[in-house]
Amino acid sequence: MSDPKDPTPKDTVRRFFGALATGDFAAIGEFFTDDSVWQVNDVARGLPAQRGRKGIIDDFLQPIREGLFEPGDPKVEIRRLIGEDDWVVAETTARGMLLNGNHYENEYVFVIQVAGGTVRFLREYMDSDYAHSVSAGSGGAGGAEGHVSETLRRLGHD
């Protein structure tokens, strides 16, 4: 077992997904610095990388979770972690209820670079066509307004 003062990259990734499951954005934000990058591999929609704690939390994660999903969802199950040096690959399944009433279940692979207990770089791979089709109408179903609504439209959810 690793020293909690010096977590291994896999330990950091496990703790990150644990925090992500809570929906506690302050706790999730502790895993990111102003230099962190979260990139979703959704090339067809031209989704830009999110940079820095504010961009990742305020302009991406929070609007997605609050604008598309029922409170507390989605939950992410880690199925496999593979690590080399400061890189970890996580194979996961995300499940939850969407605001439009649909059940969401999607397979993900995250390629994550860890430094000092934080996430420096994260690339997310998923079936983005499925994610967009199953969540269609969720943004309006939750009465998303303002920043959340604008962000969902920017991310291709109406």
NORUR-V871585 format. One record per pair of residues at least 24 apart in sequence whose ideal C-beta (glycine too) atoms are under 10 Angstrom apart, sorted by the first residue. I is the first residue (numbers start at 1). J is the second residue. Records with the same first field share a line. If there is no record, write none. Layout:
# NORUR-V871585
I->J  J
This chain:
# NORUR-V871585
4->117
5->117
6->116  117
7->114  116  117
8->83  86  88  114  117
9->81  83  84  85  86  87  88  112  113  114  115  117  119
10->78  81  82  83  88  90  112  114
11->81  83  88  114  117
12->86  88  112  114  115  116  117  118  119
13->78  81  83  87  88  89  90  110  112  114  119  122
14->78  81  88  90
15->117
16->76  88  90  110  112  114  117  118  119  122
17->75  76  77  78  81  90  92  110  112
18->76  78
20->61  65  74  75  76  92  94
21->72  73  74  75  76  77  78  94
22->72  75
23->61  62  65  66  69  71  72  73  74  75
25->53  56  57  58  61  62  65  66
26->57
28->53  56  57  61  62  65  119
29->53  54  56  57  58  61  62
30->117  118
31->56  57  112  114  117  118  119  122
32->56  57  61  118  119  120  122
33->115  116  118  119  120
35->115  118  120  121
36->113  115  118  119  120  121  122
37->113  119  120  121  122  123
38->110  112  119  121  122  123  124
39->111  121  122  123  124  125
40->64  122  123  124  125  126  128  131  155
41->109  111  123  124  125  126  128
42->124  125  126  128  129  131  132  155  156
43->128
44->128  129  132  156
45->128  129  132  154  155  156
46->156
47->124  128  154  155  156
48->154  155
49->121  122  123
50->122
53->118
56->119  122
58->147  151
59->147  150  151  154  155
60->151  154  155
62->147  148  151
63->139  144  146  147  148  149  150  151  152  153  154  155  157
64->131  135  138  139  148  151  152  155  157
65->96  148
66->99  142  144  147  148  151  152
67->99  135  138  139  140  141  142  143  144  145  147  148  149  150  151  152  153  155  157
68->96  98  99  100  102  104  131  134  135  137  138  139  141  142  144  148  152  155  157
69->94  96  97  98  99  104  135  138  142
70->96  97  98  99  101  104  138  142
71->96  97  99  142
72->96  97
73->97  98  99  103  104
74->98  104  105  106
76->106  108  110
77->108
78->110
79->107  108  109
80->109
81->110  112
82->111
83->112  114
85->113  114
86->112  113  114  115  116  120  121
87->111  112  113  114  120  121
88->112  113  114  119  122
89->123  125
90->122  124
91->125
92->124  126
94->126  131
97->138
98->131  134  135  136  137  138  139  141  142
99->135  137  138  139  140  141  142  143  144
100->134  135  136  137  138  139  140  141  142
101->137  138  141
102->133  134  135  136  137  138  141
103->134
104->130  131  134  135  138
105->130  134
106->130  131  134  135
128->156
131->156  157
132->156  157  158
